[in-house]
Amino acid sequence: MIDLRSDTVTRPTPAMRRAMAEAEVGDDVYREDPTVNRLEERAAAIMGKEAGLFVPTGTMGNTIAVKIHTDHGQEVICESRAHVLDWELAMLAWFSGCLLRPVAASDGILHWRDIEAAIRPKSAHSAPTTLVEIENTHNMAGGAVYPMDVFEDICANAHDRGLKVHLDGARIFNAACHLNRPVRDLAAPADSVMFCLSKGLGAPVGSMLVGRAEAIDRARGYRKRLGGGMRQAGVLAAAGLIALEEMPHRLGEDHANARFLAGELAKLAGIQIDPARVQTNIVIFDVTGTGLATTALTLALKTRGLLMNGINPRQMRAVTHFDVSREQCATAIAAISEALAAKR
Ligand code: TLP
C-alpha cells in the first residue's frame, strides 16, 4: 500500500528503534528520566525557548498551551480551518472553558488586521479575548506557510494589546525548510510553540510544548491531570531525539514530492489544483469535476493500492513523508488516473 493519508503514518527508522531499545530511563513523573530530560532541553534550545515539555500528542500539547494562557470564559482567535477548531474534539472548550472565535482567510494565512477586527470590545456583553492561536504550517490550507513578517507583525501587535500567541507548529520544521530559516526564528515571537516529533520527523509517538519556564512548569501539572505522566517515557524520547536532530534536514524531499504530485494532478481532467500554492508536504485538491465524491474516490483508490482521504465531500488531501518515494508518488498518480478513467 502507498499511504498518503498523513505524515502521521511514518514508522520509526532503524536508528530510532535501536535508540529506543538502548534508552536510559527513569520515572519521568519524578523528572528522573534522563532521556526525556535531554529531549526537553534540546527541544527548548533548538526553539530558543526557556523550557520544554514532552507530551504524547499534538492535541494534548495544544490543549495544555491554551490552558496556560487563558482563564475560563475567555475567547481565543484562530483561523476558520484551524486544527484546534475542527480536529481536537473541542478540547479547548472542555478543558479550558474558552470559546474559539474563527476568522476566515482564503489562503489560511491570517494578518493582524483580520485578528484585530475579531478582538472583542471591552463591554458588559463581551468575554475578553486573551489568546491568538496560529497554525504554521496550516494543515487544512494545504500546508501553507506564514511569511516571517506576517507572523512577527501578529505577535508584536497581539503583545501590545496584552494578548498571548500560541503557535501550533505541528509542522514547524516544514515551514522552516520552506523559508530556509532556522526554526528558532519562526518560534521566536510566539509565547509558546507546540511541535510534533511524530509527523514528518518520523518518531513513533510524541510532541513538544516549549515556552517560558514558569509556563512550562504549570503545563507539567496539566499534563499529569490529562493522564500524560508517562513514567519511563525515555524509550519514546530516545526516538524523539533522533527525530529532532536527524530528520529535519530531509524534509525538502517531501516538499519536492508534494510539488511533483501537484503538478501531475493538475494534468488530470476534473481535478482542480494550483500547484504554485503547494509550499510544503500537503497537497489539497478539488475533485468535484470528476463526478466522484471523495468517499467514493477513497474507496476506488484503496482497491488500487493507494490510501488517501478526503477532508470534505469535495477535497482530497495527499501528504508526503519519508515513507513514500518519488517512484511511489508516480504510482499514486497512475492509480488516481486509472480510478478516474474507470468512472468515465
Ligand atoms: N493532524 C492530523 C489529523 O488530526 C488531521 C493529520 O493527519 O494531519 N496540529 C496540527 C496542525 C495537526 O495537523 C495535528 C494532527 C495536530 C495538531 C494534533 O496532533 P496529534 O495527532 O499528535 O494529536
Boltz pocket constraint, residues with backbone or C-beta under 6 A from the ligand:
constraints:
  - pocket:
      binder: B
      contacts: [[A, 5], [A, 6], [A, 7], [A, 8], [A, 56], [A, 57], [A, 58], [A, 59], [A, 60], [A, 62], [A, 83], [A, 84], [A, 87], [A, 135], [A, 137], [A, 139], [A, 168], [A, 170], [A, 171], [A, 196], [A, 198], [A, 207]]
      max_distance: 6.0
